[in-house]
């Protein structure tokens, strides 16, 4: 005999409570952005300064160039959305 699920354990996929509110999206995006920021900074800090010129092959960006690329992409995206100045490239 199969066990029946109680209503509290059932995932509801339709109806107004299943649709995230705009603020939920903003909160989820901010949480994801914070996790991405922490991860990127941890990777940047883990790489020794003398290895920032490392390239997996000649056609690729160096590690340092990749970090600048990520920062510039973020700055460009946020300036577009927020109407702020783009950060100066180092």
N, C-alpha and C positions, 0 to 999 in steps of 0.2 A: 504494500500500500504506500503510495507516494504521500509525502508530507505536504500539507498545504501551507503556503506562505501567509503570514499575517500581514495585514495592510501596511503596517509600519515598516516592513522589510521590502516592500514592492517599490520599484523605481517607476515613477510616473513620468511619461515622456510627452504628454500632451496637456494642454491647459495653460492658463496664465502663470501658474507658479513654476512651470518648467522653462519659461523664457527669461534669460538674465536681463535685469534692468540695465540701463546705460551706466549707472554708477557701479554695478557689478563688473562690467567690462573694464571700466577705468581702473577699478581696484585690482582686477586680475592682471591687466597690462602693467600696472605699476609694480605689482609683486614680481611678475616675470622680468621686468626691466631691472629691478633690484637684484634678483638672483643672477641675471646675466652680467650686471656690473661687478658684483662680488667675484664671480668666476673669472671674468676677464682680468680684473685687477690681481687676483691670486696667481693667474698664469703669468702675467707681466712681472710680478714680483718674484716668482719662482725662477725666471730665466736670469742667469747671471748677466750683468751689464756688458761684459766682454763678449757675450754671445748674441747680442742684439743684431749683429750683422749676419748671423747664420741664415743661409738659404738652402732649402732642400735640394734645389738644382738652379742653374743659372737663370732660367726663365721665370722663376717664382720671385715674389717679394721677400725681402729679408724679414726676420721676426719684428724688428723695429719698424720697418715700413708697414707691416701688417697692423701693428698697434696704432700707428698714425692713421692708417686707412679706416680702422674701426672708429677711432675718435672723430675723424672728419665726417664720416658717414652719419654718426650720431648727431654731431653738431649741425650738419646740413638739414637733417630731418627735423630736429627740434626747432631750428630757426624758421623753417617753412611753416610748421604747425603753430609755433608760438609767436611768430613775427619778431624774433629777436635777431641780434647780430650773430653771424657765423664766427666761431672762434678762429683766431689766427693760427695758421699751421706752423709748428716749430721748425 
